Amino acid sequence: MELAGKVVVVTGAARGIGRCIAETVAASGAHAVVADVDAAEAHVVAEALRADGRSASAAAVDVAEPDRADQLIATVLAAQGQIDALVNNAGIDAPAGFAWETGEADWRRIIEVDLNGAWWCARAVIPHLMARGQGRIVNISSISARAGSPHISPAYHTAKAGLIGLTVSLATQLEPHGILVNAITPGPTGSTGKPFSEAGRAEYLQSHPLGFGGPQPVADAVGYLLGRGGDWVSGSVLNVSGGDHRGI
């Protein structure tokens, strides 16, 4: 139970990668705060974890709203007395399209949720982590931050690349305060985003023999960064993509 006694806030935790992260940290002994804009589903996940003997609670949050991010952190601190880690996982997919087809509303919403949301949550928790002289922040980015695709909106590319910039900036400033900040760039898990067609899956597997790993490898990487293995890791961008993206 490597994370026993820790309180870990996971945003976007009602489903997909976020839910798997919450389940994984809870299985490692942490109290998992299942935070999501879908409050009802967040409660379902938290209840399932408690029924399995894990420690968990649910919280409603729209990370795109700064005051809601502040409220999330304040509510968790009031209930738990501490926060040891924040996992910024909340995000939405952008409609596929070319740059010249990207509307203002789509651009703003993707940036607000996928990039600004991580900043609002980090900003809210940093004073508490600094006062304790310790803590971890993990930002869930994407290989889209490093590898372009004509099939992915430039808004999504930009937001996920921005998360890497936020990661290295925060790491530089927060290391002296005992706070480690890292990012993870997942590849196609086969369980999130637009489903592959059967022909698309077959074509993908021809050049990517490791296949689709699902959300668990990403959750395990988060566990590594939050646990003892991550004690000397800061400002890193961990590629967890099953070979979809190779190299730096």
DRENFI-864537 format. One record per residue (C-alpha): residue number from 1; residue in three letters; z, x, y. Coordinates in nm, 2 decimals. Each point is the difference from the previous one (the first is absolute). Layout:
(NUM, 'ALA', (Z, X, Y))
...
END
This chain:
(1, 'MET', (0.00, 0.00, 0.00))
(2, 'GLU', (-0.12, 0.26, 0.25))
(3, 'LEU', (0.00, -0.24, 0.30))
(4, 'ALA', (0.34, -0.16, -0.08))
(5, 'GLY', (0.17, -0.11, 0.31))
(6, 'LYS', (-0.31, 0.03, 0.22))
(7, 'VAL', (-0.14, -0.28, 0.21))
(8, 'VAL', (-0.38, 0.00, 0.01))
(9, 'VAL', (-0.19, -0.24, 0.22))
(10, 'VAL', (-0.36, -0.07, -0.13))
(11, 'THR', (-0.23, -0.19, 0.22))
(12, 'GLY', (-0.29, -0.21, -0.15))
(13, 'ALA', (0.21, -0.02, -0.31))
(14, 'ALA', (-0.07, -0.35, -0.12))
(15, 'ARG', (-0.30, 0.10, -0.21))
(16, 'GLY', (-0.23, 0.29, -0.11))
(17, 'ILE', (0.10, 0.35, 0.07))
(18, 'GLY', (0.29, -0.10, 0.22))
(19, 'ARG', (0.16, -0.21, -0.27))
(20, 'CYS', (-0.05, 0.28, -0.26))
(21, 'ILE', (0.17, 0.24, 0.25))
(22, 'ALA', (0.30, -0.23, 0.04))
(23, 'GLU', (0.03, -0.05, -0.38))
(24, 'THR', (-0.02, 0.38, -0.05))
(25, 'VAL', (0.26, 0.10, 0.25))
(26, 'ALA', (0.23, -0.28, -0.12))
(27, 'ALA', (-0.04, 0.13, -0.36))
(28, 'SER', (0.11, 0.34, 0.13))
(29, 'GLY', (0.33, -0.15, 0.13))
(30, 'ALA', (-0.09, -0.07, 0.36))
(31, 'HIS', (0.06, -0.33, 0.18))
(32, 'ALA', (-0.36, -0.11, 0.07))
(33, 'VAL', (-0.06, -0.21, 0.32))
(34, 'VAL', (-0.30, -0.20, -0.08))
(35, 'ALA', (-0.15, -0.06, 0.35))
(36, 'ASP', (-0.32, -0.20, 0.05))
(37, 'VAL', (-0.16, -0.25, 0.23))
(38, 'ASP', (0.00, -0.24, -0.30))
(39, 'ALA', (0.37, -0.07, 0.00))
(40, 'ALA', (-0.01, -0.24, -0.30))
(41, 'GLU', (-0.17, 0.25, -0.22))
(42, 'ALA', (0.23, 0.28, 0.11))
(43, 'HIS', (0.29, -0.21, -0.11))
(44, 'VAL', (-0.17, -0.06, -0.34))
(45, 'VAL', (-0.04, 0.38, -0.05))
(46, 'ALA', (0.36, 0.07, 0.11))
(47, 'GLU', (0.14, -0.27, -0.23))
(48, 'ALA', (-0.20, 0.13, -0.30))
(49, 'LEU', (0.14, 0.35, 0.07))
(50, 'ARG', (0.35, -0.13, 0.01))
(51, 'ALA', (-0.05, -0.20, -0.32))
(52, 'ASP', (-0.10, 0.33, -0.16))
(53, 'GLY', (0.33, 0.15, 0.11))
(54, 'ARG', (-0.14, 0.19, 0.30))
(55, 'SER', (0.12, 0.00, 0.36))
(56, 'ALA', (-0.23, -0.17, 0.24))
(57, 'SER', (-0.03, -0.23, 0.30))
(58, 'ALA', (-0.28, -0.16, 0.18))
(59, 'ALA', (-0.10, 0.01, 0.37))
(60, 'ALA', (-0.27, -0.17, 0.20))
(61, 'VAL', (-0.20, 0.22, 0.24))
(62, 'ASP', (-0.33, 0.00, 0.18))
(63, 'VAL', (-0.03, 0.38, 0.06))
(64, 'ALA', (-0.26, -0.06, 0.27))
(65, 'GLU', (0.28, -0.14, 0.23))
(66, 'PRO', (0.23, 0.27, 0.14))
(67, 'ASP', (0.29, -0.24, 0.04))
(68, 'ARG', (-0.03, -0.11, -0.37))
(69, 'ALA', (0.01, 0.36, -0.11))
(70, 'ASP', (0.31, 0.06, 0.21))
(71, 'GLN', (0.15, -0.32, -0.15))
(72, 'LEU', (-0.08, 0.12, -0.36))
(73, 'ILE', (0.19, 0.33, 0.04))
(74, 'ALA', (0.29, -0.17, 0.18))
(75, 'THR', (0.03, -0.26, -0.27))
(76, 'VAL', (0.00, 0.26, -0.28))
(77, 'LEU', (0.26, 0.21, 0.18))
(78, 'ALA', (0.23, -0.30, 0.05))
(79, 'ALA', (-0.03, -0.09, -0.37))
(80, 'GLN', (0.00, 0.34, -0.16))
(81, 'GLY', (0.16, 0.23, 0.25))
(82, 'GLN', (-0.26, 0.27, -0.04))
(83, 'ILE', (-0.37, 0.08, -0.05))
(84, 'ASP', (-0.11, 0.31, -0.19))
(85, 'ALA', (-0.37, -0.05, -0.01))
(86, 'LEU', (-0.29, -0.20, 0.14))
(87, 'VAL', (-0.32, -0.05, -0.19))
(88, 'ASN', (-0.28, -0.12, 0.24))
(89, 'ASN', (-0.23, -0.18, -0.25))
(90, 'ALA', (-0.09, -0.32, 0.19))
(91, 'GLY', (-0.37, -0.02, 0.06))
(92, 'ILE', (-0.30, -0.22, -0.01))
(93, 'ASP', (-0.36, 0.05, -0.09))
(94, 'ALA', (-0.27, -0.02, 0.26))
(95, 'PRO', (-0.31, -0.21, -0.05))
(96, 'ALA', (-0.28, 0.22, -0.12))
(97, 'GLY', (-0.26, 0.08, 0.26))
(98, 'PHE', (-0.17, 0.25, 0.22))
(99, 'ALA', (0.15, 0.14, 0.32))
(100, 'TRP', (-0.23, -0.21, 0.21))
(101, 'GLU', (0.11, -0.31, -0.18))
(102, 'THR', (0.37, 0.05, 0.04))
(103, 'GLY', (0.14, -0.27, 0.23))
(104, 'GLU', (0.29, 0.05, 0.24))
(105, 'ALA', (0.24, -0.23, -0.19))
(106, 'ASP', (-0.06, 0.18, -0.33))
(107, 'TRP', (0.04, 0.35, 0.16))
(108, 'ARG', (0.33, -0.10, 0.18))
(109, 'ARG', (0.16, -0.16, -0.30))
(110, 'ILE', (-0.08, 0.29, -0.24))
(111, 'ILE', (0.14, 0.25, 0.25))
(112, 'GLU', (0.30, -0.21, 0.08))
(113, 'VAL', (0.10, -0.05, -0.37))
(114, 'ASP', (-0.11, 0.32, -0.17))
(115, 'LEU', (0.08, 0.25, 0.26))
(116, 'ASN', (0.22, -0.14, 0.28))
(117, 'GLY', (0.22, -0.18, -0.26))
(118, 'ALA', (0.10, 0.33, -0.16))
(119, 'TRP', (0.09, 0.14, 0.34))
(120, 'TRP', (0.21, -0.30, 0.11))
(121, 'CYS', (0.20, 0.01, -0.33))
(122, 'ALA', (0.04, 0.38, 0.03))
(123, 'ARG', (0.10, -0.02, 0.36))
(124, 'ALA', (0.26, -0.26, -0.09))
(125, 'VAL', (0.17, 0.20, -0.28))
(126, 'ILE', (-0.03, 0.35, 0.15))
(127, 'PRO', (0.32, -0.02, 0.22))
(128, 'HIS', (0.21, -0.10, -0.31))
(129, 'LEU', (-0.15, 0.28, -0.21))
(130, 'MET', (0.06, 0.25, 0.27))
(131, 'ALA', (0.36, -0.11, 0.04))
(132, 'ARG', (0.05, 0.06, -0.37))
(133, 'GLY', (-0.18, 0.33, 0.00))
(134, 'GLN', (-0.22, -0.10, -0.30))
(135, 'GLY', (-0.27, -0.23, -0.12))
(136, 'ARG', (-0.35, -0.04, -0.13))
(137, 'ILE', (-0.31, -0.18, 0.13))
(138, 'VAL', (-0.31, -0.04, -0.21))
(139, 'ASN', (-0.32, -0.15, 0.14))
(140, 'ILE', (-0.25, -0.15, -0.24))
(141, 'SER', (-0.34, 0.10, 0.14))
(142, 'SER', (-0.32, 0.01, -0.20))
(143, 'ILE', (-0.27, 0.24, -0.11))
(144, 'SER', (-0.21, -0.19, 0.25))
(145, 'ALA', (0.18, 0.22, 0.26))
(146, 'ARG', (-0.18, 0.30, -0.15))
(147, 'ALA', (-0.32, -0.13, -0.16))
(148, 'GLY', (-0.24, -0.23, 0.19))
(149, 'SER', (-0.17, -0.29, -0.16))
(150, 'PRO', (-0.27, -0.22, 0.15))
(151, 'HIS', (0.16, -0.30, -0.18))
(152, 'ILE', (0.34, 0.03, 0.18))
(153, 'SER', (0.06, -0.12, 0.35))
(154, 'PRO', (0.05, 0.28, 0.26))
(155, 'ALA', (0.32, -0.18, 0.11))
(156, 'TYR', (0.15, 0.06, -0.35))
(157, 'HIS', (-0.12, 0.36, 0.00))
(158, 'THR', (0.15, 0.06, 0.34))
(159, 'ALA', (0.34, -0.17, -0.08))
(160, 'LYS', (0.05, 0.20, -0.32))
(161, 'ALA', (-0.10, 0.33, 0.17))
(162, 'GLY', (0.24, -0.09, 0.28))
(163, 'LEU', (0.28, -0.02, -0.26))
(164, 'ILE', (-0.06, 0.36, -0.09))
(165, 'GLY', (0.02, 0.10, 0.36))
(166, 'LEU', (0.32, -0.20, 0.04))
(167, 'THR', (0.14, 0.17, -0.31))
(168, 'VAL', (-0.05, 0.36, 0.11))
(169, 'SER', (0.12, -0.08, 0.35))
(170, 'LEU', (0.32, -0.16, -0.12))
(171, 'ALA', (0.06, 0.27, -0.26))
(172, 'THR', (-0.02, 0.27, 0.27))
(173, 'GLN', (0.25, -0.17, 0.22))
(174, 'LEU', (0.24, -0.14, -0.26))
(175, 'GLU', (0.05, 0.29, -0.24))
(176, 'PRO', (0.27, 0.16, 0.23))
(177, 'HIS', (0.19, -0.33, -0.05))
(178, 'GLY', (-0.02, 0.01, -0.38))
(179, 'ILE', (-0.27, -0.27, -0.02))
(180, 'LEU', (-0.30, 0.07, -0.22))
(181, 'VAL', (-0.32, -0.19, 0.07))
(182, 'ASN', (-0.30, -0.01, -0.24))
(183, 'ALA', (-0.31, -0.20, -0.08))
(184, 'ILE', (-0.18, -0.11, -0.32))
(185, 'THR', (-0.37, -0.07, -0.02))
(186, 'PRO', (-0.07, -0.23, -0.29))
(187, 'GLY', (-0.35, -0.04, -0.14))
(188, 'PRO', (-0.13, -0.32, -0.17))
(189, 'THR', (0.28, -0.13, -0.22))
(190, 'GLY', (-0.21, -0.28, -0.15))
(191, 'SER', (0.28, -0.24, 0.10))
(192, 'THR', (-0.04, -0.03, 0.38))
(193, 'GLY', (-0.28, -0.07, 0.24))
(194, 'LYS', (-0.34, -0.16, -0.10))
(195, 'PRO', (-0.04, 0.00, -0.38))
(196, 'PHE', (-0.26, 0.22, -0.15))
(197, 'SER', (-0.29, -0.17, -0.18))
(198, 'GLU', (-0.04, 0.09, -0.37))
(199, 'ALA', (-0.30, 0.21, 0.08))
(200, 'GLY', (0.19, 0.16, 0.29))
(201, 'ARG', (0.29, 0.09, -0.22))
(202, 'ALA', (-0.23, 0.15, -0.26))
(203, 'GLU', (-0.18, 0.21, 0.26))
(204, 'TYR', (0.33, 0.12, 0.15))
(205, 'LEU', (0.14, 0.10, -0.34))
(206, 'GLN', (-0.30, 0.22, -0.07))
(207, 'SER', (0.10, 0.24, 0.28))
(208, 'HIS', (0.37, -0.07, 0.00))
(209, 'PRO', (0.13, 0.04, -0.36))
(210, 'LEU', (0.36, -0.05, 0.11))
(211, 'GLY', (-0.09, -0.36, 0.08))
(212, 'PHE', (0.21, -0.25, 0.19))
(213, 'GLY', (0.37, 0.08, -0.02))
(214, 'GLY', (0.14, -0.31, 0.15))
(215, 'PRO', (0.29, 0.01, 0.25))
(216, 'GLN', (0.25, 0.19, -0.22))
(217, 'PRO', (-0.13, 0.35, 0.08))
(218, 'VAL', (0.04, -0.07, 0.37))
(219, 'ALA', (0.35, -0.14, -0.05))
(220, 'ASP', (0.09, 0.31, -0.21))
(221, 'ALA', (-0.12, 0.23, 0.28))
(222, 'VAL', (0.22, -0.19, 0.24))
(223, 'GLY', (0.29, 0.05, -0.24))
(224, 'TYR', (-0.07, 0.37, -0.01))
(225, 'LEU', (0.00, 0.03, 0.38))
(226, 'LEU', (0.33, -0.20, 0.03))
(227, 'GLY', (0.17, 0.19, -0.28))
(228, 'ARG', (0.11, 0.36, -0.05))
(229, 'GLY', (-0.35, 0.11, -0.06))
(230, 'GLY', (-0.08, -0.08, 0.36))
(231, 'ASP', (0.29, 0.20, 0.15))
(232, 'TRP', (-0.24, 0.27, 0.12))
(233, 'VAL', (-0.31, -0.21, 0.07))
(234, 'SER', (-0.07, -0.11, 0.36))
(235, 'GLY', (-0.32, -0.07, 0.19))
(236, 'SER', (-0.20, -0.02, -0.32))
(237, 'VAL', (-0.28, -0.23, -0.09))
(238, 'LEU', (0.01, -0.07, -0.37))
(239, 'ASN', (-0.33, -0.09, -0.16))
(240, 'VAL', (0.06, -0.26, -0.28))
(241, 'SER', (-0.34, -0.11, -0.08))
(242, 'GLY', (-0.08, 0.08, -0.36))
(243, 'GLY', (-0.27, 0.24, 0.11))
(244, 'ASP', (-0.17, -0.24, 0.23))
(245, 'HIS', (0.05, 0.25, 0.28))
(246, 'ARG', (0.02, 0.37, -0.10))
(247, 'GLY', (0.12, 0.28, 0.22))
(248, 'ILE', (0.16, -0.01, 0.34))
END
